Amino acid sequence: MATAEKQKYRHPEKRNRPDNPSPRKPKWIRVKAPTSKAYGETRKLMREKNLHTVCEEAACPNIGECWAAKHATVMILGDICTRACAFCNVATGKPGAVDPMEPENTGIAAREMGLKHMVITSVDRDDLDDGGARQFALSIQKVRELSSGTTVEVLTPDFRHKDGALEIVIQAKPDVFNHNLETVPGLYPGIRPGARYFHSLRLLDRAKEIDPSVFTKSGLMVGLGETREQVLQVMDDMRSANVDFLTIGQYLQPTPKHAGVDRFVTPEEFDEYKKLALAKGFLHVASTPMTRSSYHADKDFAQLKEARETQLAKG
């Protein structure tokens, strides 16, 4: 798909939907415009290596802060997704061929940015027989080869109907395996129609079964119409799947054609969610209005390791 066409019809399935007006953002939702020199350098490197980032494609509100610190989440397997989730700004349509140089360029980017911790995610590729699992494995391998001091976190699709795909990724030994549940099961038909809640939950559980040493992580958006009780139930479901790390952040509407914001959850509610989640046994919890899956991922990984070491020391 040509760039101009992609921009014009980024979400063709949403073009004829009525607009969902978004309520005025409260004072605790603040986003700084990206203006730093380091931001420009990060953007230049991504373009030179023909890499995509979820920071740009998903219109992440934290891009200015993260790129100023030279933290970027590489999005492999192209920039066209085969799914059409109601919350996501990544373009949907028919993807192109997989770039064979993408894993090596990902490793080079990790080295040139001097990353201690790198997050690799992807679009959904339901068109591929392995859902893109081999490209994840190759990308992990190349980061290890070209930037040996960098730990690797993967944020994968659900690999639905792709037998053996999860095993390929876990056998490549990522330090963190992340797959987001995104929302409560009752909202899946409207928010994440191509996915199934209990399949995603089982994916996380299965990752831990394959390699008990891997850290597992999952995330939720709030403000989509879920109830407090539903969020707490998802926490319990995640703990039953031995998920180590939970992220919770405010849903922000990318365009008027996307799912509407039901409400803005207060910082006090996010603090309460964090306390409750820690009490349920998560090793680490990031819960703020601006939290996203990869936000402060390097610092969170350090705290996650420390929490596990403390847990093991207690026996």
Buried (B, 14 or more C-beta within 10 A) or exposed (E): BEEEEBEEBBBEEBEEEEEBEBEEBBEBEEBEEBEBEBBEBBBEBBEEBEBBBBBBBBBBBBBBBBBBBBBBBBBBBBBBBBBBBBBBBBBBBEBEEBBEEBBBBBBBBBBBBEBBBBBBBBBBBBEBEBBBBBBBBBBBBBBBEBBEEBBBBBBBBBBBEBEEBBBBBBEBBBBBBBBBBBBBBBBBEBBBEBBBBEEBBBBBBBBBEEBEEBBBBBBBBBBBBBEEEBBBBBBEBBBEBBBBBBBBBBBBBBEEBBBBBBEBBEBEBBEBBBEBBBEBBBBBBBBBBBBBBBBBBBEBBBBBBEBBEEEEEEE
